[in-house]
């Protein structure tokens, strides 16, 4: 089972739009990431986002490429300051590859929680639009790779 944990793309400031949609740069970065992931053969069975517009837009762009035809889901447990231990994407069900799109600091804390058991450890450094791939193997989560949009330029 793999988890792809993405931070939403670059968003406009609250003063420009309180809903904070993706900026032009954010849309471009996430589209490049989607193209790269598609070419790398990444496919997911589920796509989950926080419900905030910037996460929804990011999830939709990525899902068109790596989860065609898969309905995009919303979770109320992956907002910026939510507790990663409270987010249960699936318990006891089939092993599915899942894309989760959220916000900082939640995404960094979720990676740390899954990999080390300590959500306060700094083990990743997300940029907007970054994706971390975790794989569950031998009863533990491991970071397989991390990619930020700046590497795709």
C-alpha positions in Angstrom: 0.0 0.0 0.0 1.3 3.5 -0.9 0.2 6.8 0.4 0.9 9.9 -1.7 0.8 12.9 0.7 0.6 16.2 -1.1 0.6 19.8 0.1 -1.8 21.9 -2.0 -0.2 24.1 -4.7 0.7 27.8 -4.3 -2.5 29.8 -3.4 -3.4 33.4 -3.6 -3.3 35.5 -0.4 -6.4 36.1 1.8 -6.3 39.8 0.8 -6.8 38.8 -2.9 -9.4 36.2 -2.3 -10.5 34.9 1.2 -11.2 31.4 -0.3 -7.5 31.2 -1.3 -7.7 29.4 -4.7 -4.6 28.2 -6.4 -2.5 31.0 -8.0 -1.4 30.7 -11.6 1.9 29.4 -10.4 0.1 26.9 -8.2 -2.0 25.6 -11.1 1.1 25.3 -13.3 3.2 23.6 -10.6 0.5 21.0 -9.8 -0.1 20.4 -13.5 3.6 19.7 -13.9 3.5 17.4 -10.9 0.5 15.5 -12.4 2.3 15.1 -15.7 5.4 13.8 -14.0 3.5 11.3 -11.8 1.5 10.1 -14.8 4.7 9.4 -16.8 6.2 7.7 -13.7 3.2 5.3 -13.7 1.7 6.5 -10.4 -2.0 5.4 -10.1 -4.2 5.7 -7.0 -7.5 4.1 -6.0 -8.7 6.9 -3.7 -8.2 10.7 -3.6 -9.0 12.6 -0.4 -8.7 16.4 0.3 -9.5 18.8 3.1 -12.4 20.5 1.5 -10.6 23.9 1.3 -10.6 25.3 -2.2 -6.9 25.2 -2.8 -6.7 21.5 -1.7 -9.8 20.6 -3.7 -8.3 22.2 -6.8 -5.0 20.5 -6.3 -6.7 17.1 -5.7 -8.8 17.6 -8.9 -5.8 18.4 -11.1 -3.8 15.4 -9.7 -6.8 13.0 -9.9 -7.5 13.7 -13.6 -4.0 12.3 -14.3 -3.4 9.6 -11.7 -6.9 8.6 -10.7 -9.1 8.9 -13.8 -12.7 8.1 -13.0 -12.1 8.0 -9.2 -14.5 10.2 -7.2 -12.6 12.8 -5.1 -13.5 12.6 -1.4 -13.5 15.3 1.3 -12.3 14.7 4.9 -12.9 17.0 7.8 -9.8 15.7 9.6 -6.9 17.0 7.4 -7.1 20.7 8.0 -3.9 22.7 8.9 -4.0 22.2 12.7 -5.8 18.9 12.9 -4.3 15.9 14.8 -2.8 13.5 12.4 -3.6 10.6 14.8 -7.3 11.4 14.2 -7.1 10.9 10.5 -8.1 7.3 9.6 -8.2 6.9 5.8 -9.0 3.2 6.0 -9.0 0.6 8.7 -9.3 -3.1 7.9 -10.3 -2.6 4.3 -8.5 -3.6 1.1 -5.0 -2.2 0.6 -5.4 0.7 -1.8 -3.0 3.3 -3.0 -4.3 6.7 -1.8 -3.6 10.3 -2.5 -4.2 12.8 0.4 -4.1 16.5 -0.3 -3.9 18.9 2.6 -2.0 21.7 4.3 0.9 22.5 6.5 1.6 21.8 9.3 -0.8 18.8 9.1 0.9 17.1 6.2 4.4 17.3 7.7 3.1 16.0 11.0 1.2 13.1 9.3 4.4 12.0 7.6 6.3 12.2 10.9 3.5 10.4 12.8 3.4 7.5 10.3 7.1 7.1 9.8 8.4 7.7 13.4 5.4 7.7 15.7 6.4 11.2 16.8 4.4 13.9 14.9 6.7 16.7 16.3 9.8 15.4 14.5 10.9 17.4 11.5 11.6 14.8 8.8 10.2 16.5 5.7 10.3 20.0 4.2 7.3 20.6 2.0 7.0 23.3 -0.6 3.5 24.1 -2.1 2.7 21.3 -4.5 5.1 18.8 -3.1 4.3 15.1 -2.8 5.7 12.5 -0.4 5.3 8.8 -1.2 5.1 6.4 1.7 4.9 2.7 1.4 3.6 0.3 4.1 5.8 -2.7 4.3 6.9 -5.1 7.0 4.4 -3.5 9.5 5.8 0.1 9.1 5.6 3.1 6.9 8.7 4.2 5.0 9.4 7.2 2.9 10.0 6.0 -0.7 10.5 9.5 -2.3 9.7 13.2 -2.0 9.3 15.5 -4.9 8.7 19.2 -5.0 7.7 21.2 -8.1 11.0 23.1 -8.2 12.7 19.9 -9.3 10.4 19.6 -12.3 11.3 23.0 -13.9 
